[in-house]
Amino acid sequence: MKILIAEDDTTSKTMLEAILRKWGHEVISHATGMDAWEAMQASDAPRLLILDWVMPGMDGLVLCRKLREQTRSDPIYIIMLTAHGERANIVQGLDAGADDYITKPYDSDELRARLNVGLRILDLQSELAKRERLQGVLEMAGGVCHELNQPLQSLLGYADLLMLDMAPDDPRKDMLKKMQKAVMHVGDLTRKIMGITQYRTKDHFGKIRRIVDIQTAGDPLP
Amino acid sequence: MTSPPKTDTAQTEQRVLVVEDDPAIRTMMQMVFTRHHFGVAAVGTGEEALVALETWAPGVIFLDLNLPGMNGVTLCRRIRSVHPDAKVYAVTGYANASDIEEIAAAGFAGHFIKPVPLKTLIDVAHQAFGNTPIQ
């Protein structure tokens, strides 16, 4: 997991970086609130942040508030890590938008356990966002399929009616049957779209972009 | 709405009611079933269907589920309470898994997702009336 650290004290920062890297995380650290704020504007910004309270310029509390005021496509998890250990400070930090609060000096086991809580919550939020997107796709798909299937039914039925008036060897019958086959082909596609239960994409135009794979997105979940 | 046919053969004819809000499909279904010698009435809403059923008892009913006003599932329940012997089939443009459960629970004899070949519906009607299968 990519983790952002905002900490002005070089010793604390170096120690924290070493611990997080040892646990397998990618670490991006900044010594001021403003640098951290700017880093968080990138599209691939970290989603887990450890912020010191006291920093020159923009402090951790202000940074926390500013981040919470922003609309973000991916939710973030903020841990305040600070020497301010009074209950009033903790309340203030959480009220500013921190998800968790650890006081210095910290125990590394506690830090690891609290980081894991953050990772679990981020995973849950990602899963929820994915489900919301899927729900949107399903609702749109249902509406589109209904609107498509109505005219398909008309085409199919009126072709049948035309054929009833034709002699058995009328060559136009074959054309109408081909039209009906095309209608049923589109009908098979709408049925597959209605059966979509998961996101499954495939390459479209090489790898320039990806599209929903209608043929397999309705398969049973693995 | 097309009024139920009033003919001398009313007691012997095999009657099919079509409830479909799309006028093009409604007309087409009526023409197809008429060509296959069924007595057909075709209406656009559930409310019209209930009025028709007061004086005209079909053996087979095809219901679109997505109707204006009363939906097809509610209509099926109402029909089943007054005409328990009629076979009611759902013909719908869209159905997800929970819709299909609801369709089964409402007492439909079967359901079809559009586009459905007319031959399938004609065969179903013949079977419901116990007619000899037509090749």
Interface residues (C-beta under 8 A of the other chain):
Chain A: L138 G142 G143 C145 H146 E147 L148 N149 Q150 P151 L152 Q153 S154 L155 L156 G157 Y158 D160 L161 L164 Q180 V183 M184 V186 G187 R191 M194
Chain B: D22 A24 I25 M28 M29 M31 V32 R35 N66 G93 Y94 A95 N96 I113 K114 P115 V116 P117 L118 K119
